[in-house]
Amino acid sequence: MADAADTPTAILASVAAALRESPFDDITYRSLGDAVGVSERTIYRHYPTRSHLLEGVAGWIESTQFPLPPFVTIRQFENAARARFVAFDASPAFAFVCARAASISPTAEPEPTFFTRALVAMLATNHPSLNDRDLRRVAAALRYFASAPFWARMRTGFEMSAPEIADVFERTVAQVLGDLIASTPVDMDGPSQQSRR
C-alpha cells in the first residue's frame, strides 16, 4: 500500500496514466484504487467527488506536463505560452482535461496561483503606474489567453494548430497591452492633461 503522504500524488499519477487509454469519465474510483493499491474508500477520502478528482489531476498535469518556464518580460511570457501551446498539441488528451477542469467551479480555496502572481509581478515591473485593480484585470486576461481553455477553443472551434494559436495569442497580448498603455496616463512633468481638466 502507498505511503499516506504519497497517496494523493499516486492517485493523480494513476489517473494521468489511465487517461492515455480512456476518457476521464470512464475512469472509476475502483480501478484507481486497484492501480494504486488502496481501497476505493481511500480514493473517496482524498477526492470526494469527480470534480475534486478532475481539478486535482488537472493541476498535477499542468505542473508535470505543461510547466510554464519563469518569465520576467512580456517577450519571455509570450515565448513560454508559445511553448505551452506546442506541448498542448503534443498531448491533447491531457490539455483537454485541463481545459475541462478550468470550466468547473473550483473545489479548493480561492488563492492566486503562482502563475497569476508571476503575471501580476511582471506587469507591476513593466507598467509601474498601473493600479492594483488594473493589474489584476490585465493579469486575468493574459492568464486566460495562455490557458488550456483558450487553446481548446481555438483548436476545436477554429481547427488551429499550436503556431496559429500562438500567433492569435501574441496579437491579443499586443492589443491588451496596447490598450493598457494607451489608457495609462504618463506622468512626465506632473499631472496628465486629462487630470488637469
N, C-alpha and C positions, 0 to 999 in steps of 0.2 A: 504494500500500500504506500502511496506517495506521502512524503512528509507533509504535515499540516500546513506549514508555511508555503510550500510549493504547490499545493493542490489547486488553488485558483489559476495559477500560471499553467499547470499541466492540463487543466480543463480547457483553457483557451487555446493552447497549442494543439490539443486533440481536435477541437472544433476546426481550427485552421487546416489541419491535415485532412479532416473529413470533407472540408469544402472543395478539396481537389477532386473529389469523387461525386459529391452530392450537393444539391442546393441546401441552403441553410434550413429551410422548412422541413427537410427530410431527416435532419439530424436529431435524434431523440436523446433525452437525458439518460435513458437506459444504456444506449450504445456508448455514450460518453463515459458513463460510469464503468462499463466494461473495458473501454480503451485505457482509462486512467488507472483502473484497479481500485475504484472506490464504489460505494453504494450510490444508487440513484438519489437517495435522500441527501447524501453529501453534495451532490451537484446542485440540488434544490436549495441547500443551505447557503451555498455561495452565490447562486444565481436563481433567485426565487421565481422569476418569470422569464419568458423568452425575450422580452425587451431588455432585461438585465443582461442576459447572455449575449444578445446581439450587440448591445452597447459595449460590453466587455471585450468581446472578440474584435470588434471594430477598432477599439483603442489599442489592443495588442497588435493587430495587423498594421495599423498606422505607425506604431513605434518600431516594429521589427521589419516590416516590408517596405514602408514608404516614409522613412525618416526624412525630415526636411533639414538639409545642412544649415549650419549657422549663417546668418546674414546680418549685415550692418547697413548696407546701402540698398537703394531701390534696385540697382542692376543685379546685385547678388541675390536679392529676393526673386527677381524675375528669372534668373538662371536656375535657382533652386526649384521654383514652380515648374519650369520647363522640364527639368529632370524628373520631377514627380509625375508629370503627365505621361512621360515616356514609361515610367515604372507602372503607372496605372494601365497603360496599353499592354504592357508585358504580362500583367496579372489581372485581367479584367474581372475575374470572379471575386477576387479579394477587393478590388476597387468598388465593385457594385455593392458588396456587403457594407463597406464603409459609407457609401452614399446612402444606402437604405437606413443604416443606423443613425445617420445625421437627420433623417426625416422623422424619427420618433421623438416623443417627449423624453427629455433626459431623466434618468433614474438616479443619478448621483447628485451630490451637492453642486449647485451652480458656482463654479470657481473659474476664473480665467485660466485658460491653458497656457502652457509655455509658449506655444505658437502665438497666441493672442498677445501675451506680454511682450514677446520679441517684436511683433509688429508695432505695438504702441511705442516701445523704446526706439525703434528705427525711425518712426515718424516724428517723435519728440526731438530726436537728434537732428534730423534733416529739415524739420519745419518747427523750430522752437517757438514761433509766435502763435501756434495753434493752442486753443483752449482744450481742456480735458474732454469735453463733450464731442468736439470735432475730431480729436484724436481717436476716441472710441468708435465714432461713426465711420471714419475712413478705415480704421483697422478692421472693422467688421466687414466692410465692402471688400477689402483686399483679401481677407481670410476666405470669404465665400468664393471669390474668383480663383483662388488657388486650391479649392477643395475637391474632394471626390464627387459631391453632388453636381458641381459645375461641370466637371469632366464628363460625368454620366449623362447630363442633359445634352451636352454638345455631341457626345459620341452617339447616343441613341436618337436624339431629335434631329440632328443635322448630319449624322454619319461622318463626323470629322475625326481625323487622326490626331495623335498627340502633337505633332508640329503645327497643325492647323489650329488646334485648341490653344496652344501656347501663343500663337500669333494673335488670336482673339483676346486672350488674357493680357498680353502686353499692350495692345491698343486700349483695352479697358482701363488698365492701370494708368496709362498716359492720360486718358480722359479724366479719371477720378483725381489724379494728382494735378492735372492742368486746371480743373475746376477749383481745386483746393487752393492752389497758388493764386489764381485769379481772384478768389473771394477773400484772401487773407490780406489785410492792409499792411503795407510795408512802412515801417517807422524809421525813416532816414533822418529827417530833420524835425522830429516832433510828431504830433498827431497827423493822421492822414487827412487828405482833403475832405473825405466823407465825414469824418468825425468833427471837423471844424465847422461844418454847416449847422 
